[in-house]
Amino acid sequence: MVTLIIFILILGIIILVHEFGHFVFAKMFGVYVYEFSLGMGPKILSKKGKNGETEYCLRAIPIGGFVQLAGEEVDDDKRISKDRKIYSKPVWQRFLIMFFGAGNNFLLALVLLFAYALIFGAPIMSPTISGVTDNMPAQNIGLESGDKFISINGHKTSTIDDVQIYLTLYNDGNEVLFAIEKQNGNIVNYKITPEKQTIDGVETYKYGLEFSQGIEKGIIPSIKYTFTKFGALIKQMCIVVKSLFTGVLSLKNLSGPVGIYGVVGETRQAGLSSVIQLIALLSVNVGFINLIPFPAFDGGRLLFLVIEKIKGSPVST
């Protein structure tokens, strides 16, 4: 039950922040807002704003949410003046209204990563090996503590997150090419075949690599970590989306709500620090996915706005 409550709260926070971004910029530019709703389905609670314009709602199903703006509906509402409808606003204003759902998710992630680093210390993100397991492939080919990853199968690795995502992608038992910077500055290429292991009935492949670089305290390391980690998360999302399109990853490799619920349960047991990082990760995921230029996403609407700006007239849909 505790895991379920935390799961709902995490999704609620991420969705609330996302929709609040659309809401704030719509209000800022004078767009009439019918409703700001958290959750889907029947209304549980609702209240009109001070000016009687916007209805603020809590709905029964605690997943999802929306902001309903004048000018988005199929049947144009004659009660609302044209200058308060979203389609009457300049392209740049509509762009910001649409973007700052995802933009707010990114801001939330940055704030959480910075808070995490200040409270718990900023993890060092260098892709440097801290140790190798005895009699495992990494040790057998000559890798050692202090070696730094330059690339994996030709893909540049700037952070430990890059190493982890590429090792996950190439976790099929085939030979992998590592470019490694040794402690003397020399760059050495290694070919490594991971060792197949079966854990709890699941086949996996192990290299025998250890990564634990420690933490740094203070404002400057926290700022550096915040933007480095955020950039690494965005890069990971780009890699995942590209891998889906190229067939390197399949949809079955991705976690849906049930998978996320399981992760929340594991993360809760790991403590507050892990929960903060999970919220930051999910917030980046939600923001990034919403910017993919598919018609149903904010990214599709942003693409139409860019095309409208270029051609000088609205796109027919």
TISEVEX-116680 format. One record per residue (C-alpha): residue in one letter; x, y, z. Coordinates in steps of 0.25 Angstrom, whole numbers, padded with zeros to 4 digits, always signed. Layout:
! TISEVEX-116680
AXYZ;...
END
This chain:
! TISEVEX-116680
M+0000+0000+0000;V+0011+0010+0003;T+0018+0007-0010;L+0005+0009-0017;I+0003+0023-0010;I+0017+0027-0014;F+0015+0022-0028;I+0003+0031-0029;L+0009+0043-0023;I+0021+0042-0032;L+0013+0042-0044;G+0004+0052-0039;I+0016+0062-0036;I+0021+0060-0050;I+0008+0062-0057;L+0004+0074-0048;V+0018+0080-0052;H+0016+0077-0067;E+0001+0083-0068;F+0005+0095-0059;G+0015+0099-0069;H+0004+0099-0080;F-0005+0106-0070;V+0005+0117-0066;F+0009+0121-0080;A-0006+0121-0085;K-0010+0130-0073;M+0002+0139-0076;F-0002+0141-0090;G-0016+0143-0087;V-0022+0130-0092;Y-0035+0126-0086;V-0033+0114-0078;Y-0046+0105-0076;E-0040+0095-0066;F-0028+0090-0059;S-0029+0076-0056;L-0021+0066-0048;G-0025+0051-0051;M-0035+0046-0061;G-0049+0041-0060;P-0060+0046-0051;K-0058+0059-0043;I-0056+0057-0028;L-0053+0071-0025;S-0054+0084-0033;K-0054+0099-0030;K-0055+0111-0038;G-0043+0121-0038;K-0045+0135-0032;N-0050+0141-0045;G-0059+0130-0048;E-0052+0126-0060;T-0043+0114-0058;E-0049+0101-0051;Y-0038+0094-0043;C-0041+0079-0042;L-0037+0066-0035;R-0042+0054-0043;A-0044+0039-0039;I-0033+0032-0047;P-0019+0037-0041;I-0012+0036-0054;G-0011+0047-0065;G-0017+0061-0065;F-0019+0072-0074;V-0021+0087-0076;Q-0033+0091-0085;L-0031+0104-0093;A-0041+0112-0101;G-0038+0110-0116;E-0034+0096-0115;E-0048+0090-0116;V-0054+0086-0129;D-0067+0094-0127;D-0062+0108-0125;D-0068+0114-0113;K-0075+0127-0117;R-0075+0132-0102;I-0060+0134-0102;S-0055+0146-0109;K-0045+0142-0121;D-0033+0149-0115;R-0034+0140-0103;K-0033+0127-0111;I-0020+0120-0113;Y-0021+0120-0128;S-0021+0135-0128;K-0008+0137-0121;P+0005+0139-0128;V+0013+0126-0132;W+0024+0129-0122;Q+0014+0130-0110;R+0007+0117-0115;F+0021+0110-0116;L+0024+0114-0101;I+0010+0109-0096;M+0013+0096-0103;F+0027+0095-0099;F+0027+0098-0085;G+0019+0085-0081;A+0032+0078-0084;G+0040+0090-0080;N+0035+0089-0066;N+0038+0074-0065;F+0052+0078-0069;L+0053+0089-0059;L+0047+0079-0048;A+0058+0069-0051;L+0069+0080-0050;V+0064+0085-0037;L+0063+0071-0031;L+0077+0067-0036;F+0083+0080-0030;A+0076+0077-0017;Y+0081+0062-0017;A+0095+0067-0019;L+0095+0077-0008;I+0088+0068+0002;F+0095+0055-0001;G+0108+0059-0009;A+0110+0060-0024;P+0114+0047-0030;I+0126+0047-0039;M+0122+0044-0053;S+0135+0041-0059;P+0134+0028-0067;T+0146+0022-0060;I+0147+0008-0055;S+0149+0007-0040;G+0151-0008-0040;V+0150-0022-0047;T+0145-0035-0042;D+0155-0046-0041;N+0155-0057-0053;M+0144-0049-0061;P+0146-0044-0075;A+0150-0030-0071;Q+0162-0035-0063;N+0165-0046-0073;I+0167-0036-0084;G+0176-0026-0076;L+0166-0016-0071;E+0169-0010-0058;S+0165+0001-0047;G+0168+0015-0052;D+0165+0011-0067;K+0156+0021-0073;F+0145+0018-0084;I+0147+0026-0097;S+0137+0019-0106;I+0129+0006-0107;N+0127+0000-0121;G+0131+0014-0126;H+0121+0022-0118;K+0127+0033-0109;T+0126+0031-0094;S+0127+0044-0086;T+0120+0039-0073;I+0118+0026-0066;D+0103+0027-0070;D+0108+0026-0085;V+0116+0013-0081;Q+0104+0007-0074;I+0094+0010-0086;Y+0103+0005-0097;L+0107-0008-0088;T+0092-0010-0087;L+0089-0009-0102;Y+0101-0018-0105;N+0097-0028-0095;D+0095-0040-0104;G+0107-0048-0102;N+0114-0043-0114;E+0128-0037-0115;V+0129-0022-0111;L+0140-0012-0114;F+0145-0003-0103;A+0154+0009-0106;I+0161+0011-0092;E+0170+0022-0087;K+0181+0016-0078;Q+0186+0024-0066;N+0199+0027-0074;G+0190+0034-0085;N+0191+0023-0096;I+0179+0019-0103;V+0177+0004-0104;N+0166-0003-0111;Y+0161-0016-0105;K+0151-0027-0110;I+0143-0033-0099;T+0133-0044-0099;P+0124-0044-0087;E+0122-0056-0078;K+0108-0062-0079;Q+0101-0064-0065;T+0088-0069-0061;I+0082-0061-0049;D+0068-0065-0043;G+0065-0072-0057;V+0069-0060-0065;E+0081-0060-0075;T+0090-0048-0074;Y+0104-0045-0078;K+0115-0040-0068;Y+0128-0032-0071;G+0133-0032-0057;L+0134-0016-0056;E+0132-0008-0044;F+0129+0007-0044;S+0129+0015-0031;Q+0136+0029-0032;G+0131+0035-0019;I+0125+0048-0017;E+0129+0063-0016;K+0122+0073-0007;G+0119+0088-0009;I+0111+0097-0018;I+0121+0097-0030;P+0122+0081-0031;S+0106+0081-0029;I+0104+0090-0040;K+0114+0083-0049;Y+0107+0069-0046;T+0093+0075-0048;F+0096+0079-0062;T+0105+0067-0065;K+0095+0057-0060;F+0083+0064-0067;G+0091+0064-0081;A+0094+0049-0078;L+0079+0046-0076;I+0075+0054-0089;K+0086+0046-0097;Q+0081+0033-0091;M+0067+0036-0096;C+0072+0040-0110;I+0080+0027-0110;V+0068+0019-0106;V+0058+0025-0116;K+0069+0023-0127;S+0071+0009-0123;L+0056+0006-0124;F+0055+0012-0138;T+0067+0004-0143;G+0063-0009-0136;V+0074-0010-0126;L+0064-0009-0115;S+0050-0015-0115;L+0037-0009-0108;K+0037-0021-0099;N+0050-0015-0093;L+0043-0003-0088;S+0035-0002-0075;G+0021+0002-0075;P+0013+0006-0062;V+0014-0008-0056;G+0029-0008-0058;I+0030+0006-0052;Y+0022+0002-0040;G+0032-0009-0038;V+0044+0001-0039;V+0037+0010-0029;G+0036-0001-0019;E+0050-0005-0020;T+0055+0010-0020;R+0046+0013-0007;Q+0054+0002+0000;A+0067+0009-0004;G+0063+0022+0003;L+0060+0036+0000;S+0073+0039-0009;S+0068+0028-0019;V+0054+0033-0019;I+0059+0047-0022;Q+0067+0042-0034;L+0056+0033-0039;I+0046+0045-0039;A+0057+0053-0047;L+0059+0042-0057;L+0044+0040-0059;S+0042+0055-0061;V+0052+0055-0072;N+0046+0043-0078;V+0032+0050-0078;G+0038+0063-0083;F+0046+0056-0094;I+0035+0047-0099;N+0025+0059-0100;L+0035+0066-0109;I+0035+0055-0119;P+0028+0060-0132;F+0017+0051-0132;P+0003+0057-0134;A-0003+0053-0121;F+0009+0059-0113;D+0013+0073-0110;G+0025+0071-0120;G+0015+0069-0131;R+0008+0082-0129;L+0022+0089-0127;L+0026+0083-0141;F+0013+0089-0147;L+0016+0102-0141;V+0030+0102-0147;I+0024+0099-0160;E+0014+0110-0159;K+0025+0120-0156;I+0033+0116-0168;K+0021+0116-0178;G+0014+0127-0172;S+0000+0121-0170;P-0006+0110-0161;V-0004+0095-0164;S-0016+0088-0169;T-0020+0076-0160;
END
